[in-house]
Structures are given as structure tokens and as C-alpha cells.
Amino acid sequence: NTQATSRNFVWTYESPWVISSLNFSYQPSQLLQIGIGSSETQQGLSHLQIVRLLPQETRFAVVDDVSLTSQVSKLMWVPDFSGRCPNILATASDCLRIWNCDGKVKLESSLLHDPSGGPASYLNSLDWNFVDPKIIGTASKDKTCIIWDIERRTPLKQIQAHNQEVNDFAFAENPNIFSTVGSDCSVRVFDLRNLEECSVIYQNKQMNPYKKVSWNKIDPDTLAVVSSHSPEVELFDVRMPGSPVVTLKRHEKPVTSMAWAPNSNCYICTGGRDNAVYIWELKYKTGEVTEPYMMYKAYSDINAVVWNEIYQDCIAIAFENCLQ
């Protein structure tokens, strides 16, 4: 279904399959182009689909659709705000794939850090370095993080990041700094200039594995994390490790996704299995925050939220087979 419905500036696209991940393009000519990754279908396949919102026509147009044999855990467009780079997209699954999306979607490269390609080498997440777009970091089930040079198609660094699988990876505003979270229930910060050491920002004493980490690109000291079965979002100041400075408490079921506002250090959007999407205002707040700034209710569990970096009043969410 490529038709969109418009109500209070809400557009809905219904995909043929359950949507598990999504991301806006950063290029000036493609600002309302969205990459969508699907859950595995009954045939054992997953899909990568590119759609474009046509607001004046109140509909989405499907640009292209390709099949994969492994579910996409995360996808991300090249952070190119100038439009000088090729229109490329990265996906994390059984390997790191780079796709050229100028016209029809074409696979440019498949990057494997483990030639055996076993289940332990599956990539749980990725993040693109906004300062140096040829650099991508990935988080793997085999307890490692890999820093890739996608132009040379080779790993630059591979580090044993956690004692159990690494669930998420996020670069800070400083291109040398990144954070990871893992099933060993820890939040860690690394510096590319000295990978022999890392800072353990927090160790979850409830032994609840952390699943998501997101760094505030405006405030270089603040990151947000989500654990696997928790309805709370914890915010940390990396200068004061040991405990969260803010805890967001309003979701009634586990939080599944989050996205910082691209133009502010005090707004964050969260989505959860309670069908709720909240925008939180964090200015001057510490401790527990229970009242969101704005809210929206979908029809099912929220699988993903993403904030448009250019149209900064535009947020996309995914639930079941719907993109809104």
C-alpha cells in the first residue's frame, strides 16, 4: 500500500511486512527519503525498502525493494549534509553491507570480520561517524566492536569490548569517542586514540542487559541507555560515572527505541511496547522525570523512532507494518 493518509500532519505508510528499523536520509535532495528494514518473513527472508514521502500528494512512493537472507538489525544513511557523497546506505545483519541508492538499490560491498560467518559474527548494530563518513562502527554478538573503513573495505580496529555480546554502538560528537552497551550489563566509553583502555560508566546491578545507547550530539557529556526489560530510560553524564543523572519514568512496558533532537541538548524521543511515543524536555532536570513534554499513541508496540536531522520537527516511528 503506497497511499498515505494525512491527519494533523501524520502520514502513514503500510508495508507488506513488519518494520523493525528505519532511518531518514541526510542528503539535501533526499530529506524525506526513508530506509526501512523488515523482520524476517515466513520464507526466511527480510527486506530493505526505500520509500519517499510526497507531502503535497499525501502519499509515499516506493523507490526500490531488495530481499536479504538475514534480518537487518539497524540501517543508516551516510551522514552527508552537503550532497557531495554518493547516496549510500549501510545495514547491519550477518555482515556490514553498503548499498548505493542512486536510482535502484545496488549492493556495493559486503564486509565480513569473521570469514566463517557463524551466528556469533552477527552484527547487532552500527553507527556512522558524522565527522569522517568513511568510518562506521559495528557491535557484534562475538563480544567485539569493529571500526571499518568502508572506502578501503577493511576493518581498521577490532576490540574485545564486553564480556558478553555487544548490543549497541554509538559515536559521540567527538569523532574519536564512542560508547557501547552489552549483555554483561555495562555501559562503556572508548577512545579510538587509546583502545587499550575503556571507561565503565555504569554496571547494572540488577543484571538487566543494556540494549540501546544514544549519544547527545549537542551535549558531548550526555548519553542515554535502555535495558532489555525496563520501561525506564537512564541518562548519564560521562564526567560523573556510577549512577544516572536522570531517569525517565512514564512508559508502562519496556522501551524499544529512542532518538535525541538533532538541534537541542534537552529533548529526547522514546518509544515502547506500551504503544506510546514520548518527547521529553530535560532542561534543568535531574533525578526522576515522569511527565513528558508531548505524547502520541500508536496502535501497537513501537519498534523504532528516528528524528529527522534537517526537518527537525519531523519524527518517524514504526509499529507492526506501519511507518508514520
Buried (B, 14 or more C-beta within 10 A) or exposed (E): EEEBEEEEEEBBBBBEBBBBBBBBBBBEEBBBBBBBBBBBBEEEBBBBBBBBBBEEEEBBBBBBBBEBEBBBBBBBBBBBEEEEBEBBBBBBBBBBBBBBBEEEBEEBBEBEBBEEEEEEBBBBBBBBBBEEBBBBBBBBBBBBBBBBBBEEEEBEBBBEBBEEBBBBBBBBBEEBBBBBBBBBBBBBBBBBEEBEEBEEBBBBEEEEBBBBBBBBBBBBBBBBBBBBEBBBBBBBBBEEBEEBBBBBEBBEBBBBBBBBBBEBBBBBBBBBBBBBBBBBBBEEBEEEBEEBBEEBEBEEBBBBBBBBBBEEEBBBBBBBBBBB
